[in-house]
Amino acid sequence: MYKVNENNRTFELVDSFDVEYSGTAGIFAEYDEDHNLIKKYQAKMNKYMVYKVLKYNFNNFWFKL
């Protein structure tokens, strides 16, 4: 995780940990703030690799909570 100061145009690494990731095998995972594994996923591959994984909360998407 990086701390970004947009006024000074600087950034600083404040946290990191090793994760299992293989875009070419379609494997990715989600972790909590203490670096504990929440869930590991394996995507069905297209021709080359998983390009990007996004997570949305869908608040107010189709209905109001």
Backbone as a ProteinNet text record, in pm:
[ID]
protein_1_A
[PRIMARY]
MYKVNENNRTFELVDSFDVEYSGTAGIFAEYDEDHNLIKKYQAKMNKYMVYKVLKYNFNNFWFKL
[TERTIARY]
84.6	0	90.6	49.6	126.2	50.4	123	69.4	110.2	12.3	37	11.4	106.8	90.1	80.7	-41.4	-61.1	-7.8	-4.3	49.4	199.1	272.5	417.8	456.8	355.6	380.9	479.8	456.9	543.6	457.6	523.2	456.6	554.4	499.1	580.6	515.3	594.6	544.7	524.4	401.4	372.4	336.9	305.6	273.1	283.7	332.1	336.9	345	304.8	318.9	310.4	368.6	369.2	231.9	187.3	59.9	78.8	-9.8	-8.9	-90.1	-30.1	-100	-40.1	-123.5	-77.1	-180.5	-158.3	-249.4	-253.9	-143.6	-141.6	-213.5	-233.7	-309	-449.2	-479.9	-612.1	-636.9	-531.3	-545.5	-525.3	-618.6	-604.7	-679.6	-654.6	-712.9	-746.1	-830.5	-868.5	-823.4	-766.2	-712.1	-773.5	-778.3	-826.8	-712.9	-741.7	-641.3	-526	-544.3	-436.5	-362.5	-384.9	-319.4	-367.5	-482	-538.3	-619.7	-605.2	-677.3	-827	-904.8	-1050.3	-1101.7	-1056.9	-1104.7	-1006.1	-981.6	-897.9	-988.1	-959.5	-1041	-955.8	-1018.2	-953.7	-1052.2	-1013.3	-1098.8	-1077.8	-1185.1	-1173.3	-1093.3	-992.2	-900.2	-951.7	-916.3	-937.2	-807.7	-769.9	-653.2	-520.8	-503.8	-372.2	-368.3	-443.5	-432.3	-549.7	-557.9	-653	-588.4	-651.7	-594.1	-620	-743.2	-778.6	-892.7	-887.5	-994.9	-1045.6	-1177.6	-1238.4	-1342.6	-1360.9	-1464	-1546.3	-1677.5	-1769.7	-1863.3	-1915	-2009.9	-2154.5	-2181.8	-2313.9	-2415.3	-2369	-2461.8	-2536.3	-2668	-2756.1	-2747.4	-2710.8	-2698.2	-2835.6	-2910.6	-3045	-3152.8	-3111.3	-3207.8	-3142.4	-3220	-3168.6	-3164.2	-3049.9	-3036.4	-3069.6
-114.6	0	122.8	220.9	344.5	461.6	545.9	674	777.7	847	941.7	1083.6	1171.5	1313.6	1384	1416.9	1478.3	1620.6	1690.9	1827.8	1829.5	1737.3	1730.7	1639.2	1569.5	1474.1	1366.4	1312.7	1207.9	1088.2	974.8	856	779.2	699.1	623.5	487.5	380.8	247.2	233.2	202.7	191.6	49.2	-39.2	-176.8	-263.2	-385.6	-479.5	-621.5	-717.5	-858.2	-939.5	-1058.8	-1145.8	-1208.5	-1212.8	-1275.1	-1370.9	-1470.9	-1560.7	-1496.3	-1479.8	-1423.8	-1481.4	-1521.3	-1565.2	-1526	-1413.8	-1369.2	-1465.2	-1534.8	-1627.9	-1758.4	-1788.5	-1907.6	-1870.9	-1740.9	-1696.9	-1705.3	-1706.6	-1719.5	-1583.7	-1545.8	-1423.4	-1441.9	-1353.9	-1371.1	-1236.1	-1241.5	-1121.7	-1139.8	-1033.3	-1038.2	-928.4	-951.1	-846.7	-753.7	-654.8	-554.1	-610.8	-731	-796.1	-899.1	-897.2	-983.7	-1127.5	-1152.8	-1287.5	-1311.5	-1430.9	-1466.8	-1471.9	-1400.1	-1405.9	-1511.5	-1503.5	-1595.8	-1599.6	-1719.8	-1737.5	-1773.8	-1718.4	-1738.5	-1792.3	-1866.4	-1904.4	-1875.8	-1787.2	-1745.2	-1834.4	-1850	-1919.5	-1830	-1884.7	-1805.8	-1783.2	-1663.5	-1640.6	-1681.1	-1613.5	-1654.8	-1641	-1533.7	-1509.4	-1506	-1414.6	-1395.8	-1315.8	-1308.8	-1219.9	-1082.3	-986.2	-852.3	-770	-773.1	-685.6	-747.8	-733.1	-780.7	-661.1	-639.4	-528	-580.1	-508.9	-545	-420.3	-433.2	-323.6	-362.2	-262.4	-293.3	-285.8	-227.6	-217.6	-141.1	-60.1	23.7	117	121.7	205.6	175.5	54.3	18.2	-5.3	-102.7	-129.5	-94.1	-81.6	-53	30.5	97.9	184.6	108.8	112.8	44.9	136.1
0	0	0	-75.6	-85.4	-24.2	43.5	90.6	-13.2	-67.3	-175.7	-127.1	-151.8	-123.1	-258	-298	-428.9	-435	-322.5	-321.4	-349	-286	-305.8	-421.3	-478.1	-586.4	-544.1	-422.5	-369.4	-327.2	-309.2	-258.4	-170.5	-78.9	15.5	37.8	28.4	55.9	206.2	248.9	392.1	434	338.5	372.5	248.1	264.8	153.8	208.8	125.7	159.8	32	35.4	-81.3	-99.8	-223	-255.3	-371.4	-377.3	-491.3	-602.5	-715.8	-830.9	-957.1	-1045.1	-1175	-1279.6	-1344.5	-1449	-1565.5	-1589.4	-1701.2	-1667.6	-1538.8	-1498.4	-1451.4	-1443.7	-1403.1	-1254.2	-1172.8	-1027.6	-961.8	-874.3	-796.6	-665.5	-568.5	-435.2	-373.5	-270.5	-195.6	-51	6.8	142.3	227.3	359.8	449.4	488.6	572.3	608.7	691.4	748.4	823.6	739.3	609.2	511	516.1	575.9	578.8	451.8	397.2	276.1	303	222.9	230.5	133.1	9.4	-93.3	-208.2	-261	-378.7	-495.1	-612.3	-731.8	-845.9	-932.5	-1057.5	-1169.7	-1256.7	-1367.2	-1488.1	-1564.2	-1691.3	-1784.5	-1843.6	-1923.6	-2065	-2117	-2258.9	-2328.5	-2428.4	-2507	-2430.7	-2352	-2294	-2141.8	-2080.7	-1936.3	-1881.9	-1748	-1683.3	-1681.5	-1746	-1756.4	-1631.6	-1582.2	-1471.6	-1392.8	-1260.3	-1173.5	-1094.5	-1097.7	-1026	-928.4	-818.5	-721.6	-693.1	-711.2	-684.6	-571.4	-499.1	-391.9	-439.2	-554.3	-615.6	-530.3	-437	-360.8	-455.3	-441.3	-522.3	-671.8	-706.3	-847	-909.3	-857.9	-907.9	-805.8	-684.3	-578.9	-471.9	-394	-289.7	-159	-92.6	37.1	151.4
[MASK]
+++++++++++++++++++++++++++++++++++++++++++++++++++++++++++++++++

